[in-house]
Structures are given as C-alpha cells and as structure tokens.
Amino acid sequence: MQQLEALTRDAVALANGNVGAGLALSAPEAEVARQMQICNACRYCEGFCAVFPAMTRRLDFAKADIHFLANLCHNCGACLHACQYAPPHEFAVNVPQAMAKVRGQTYADYAWPPALGALYQRNGLTVSLALAAGLAVFLVLELALKGRLWGG
C-alpha cells in the first residue's frame, strides 16, 4: 500500500512539474544525471552492461534512479573505452568514475549500523588499522600458544 501511495505521489508531482521535489542532488549525483542524459541520447553503449538498458527506461534521473544505476555499474570500463564523448571531448563523459563516486556515497549513506558508514570516507586508514590489529592479535596468539609469551 505504501508503494502504491508513493507511486501516486510521484505521478502527481510529475504531472505538476515537481520532479524530484525535496530531494536535492549532490554534486556527484548531478554529474551522473548529466552523463546519463548524454548517454541516453547517444545509446552507443546500450549492450555493454546492465546500466544502459536500465538507463534507457528513464527520461529523467531522480536520486533513487541514480543510486540504483550507480550500484548496477561494476566499473568494468568498457563504456569509457567505447565512448565518443569521453575526455578530452568537451562533454567529458566518464561513467565509471562518476558512478564510483556515487556508489561510495551510497555505501556510506546506507551502511548499517550508520556509524560505520563514516569508515568508507577513510577507507585507507580503516584498512591499515584493521590489518595492523589483526596481525597483532595473530602474533600474540601465536606467542601464547607456543608458551613464549608468559615465560613458559
């Protein structure tokens, strides 16, 4: 029932010209929307991956659509190599890079528990500290099992 109400609300907003009302796009999301508008007009990459058939079903890209498309992209880079609008073209379409930025943002936004979402912003530090802690625990356990830790 809630989905039906949400669809009805979206249809009324679309009819009134209030597309995406109340959901402002961040800079990376706006960049993905811009690039998807260009890609939707060109459609050269339509058969490369799941992003492009899903993209062709939309004329306007709301926040939820952008998050969905960003998480469909697996960063293979095939579209970038085939794109006639890739840098150094003035349109500078780089779908994998733009999608990766939004995907990282969605990982941080939708992480559970929410406090762990901040770890995605400092990924290098998090991985380094986790690796050092894991190695330290392994070495302490090894010394304890061999009996050298407590002088035995």
KAVENCOR-V450397 format. One record per pair of residues at least 4 apart in sequence whose C-alpha atoms are under 6 Angstrom apart, sorted by the first residue. I is the first residue (numbers start at 1). GAP is how many residues later the second one is. D is the distance in Angstrom with one decimal. If there is no record, write none. Layout:
I_GAP_D, I_GAP_D
This chain:
13_5_4.8, 13_6_6.0, 14_4_5.6, 14_5_5.2, 20_42_5.7, 25_4_5.5, 25_5_5.6, 28_74_5.9, 32_4_6.0, 32_66_5.7, 33_28_5.8, 35_58_5.8, 36_4_5.8, 39_4_5.6, 45_34_5.9, 46_6_4.9, 46_7_6.0, 51_4_5.9, 51_18_5.7, 51_21_5.8, 51_22_5.9, 61_4_5.6, 66_4_6.0, 70_29_4.8, 70_33_5.4, 71_32_5.9, 75_21_5.2, 79_4_5.8, 80_14_6.0, 85_4_5.4, 85_6_5.8, 85_8_5.6, 86_6_5.0, 86_7_4.6, 86_8_5.8, 87_5_4.5, 95_4_5.9, 96_4_6.0, 99_4_5.9, 106_4_5.8, 107_4_5.8, 108_9_4.1, 108_12_5.7, 111_6_4.9, 119_4_5.9, 143_5_5.4, 143_6_5.2, 144_5_5.1, 147_5_5.0, 148_4_5.9
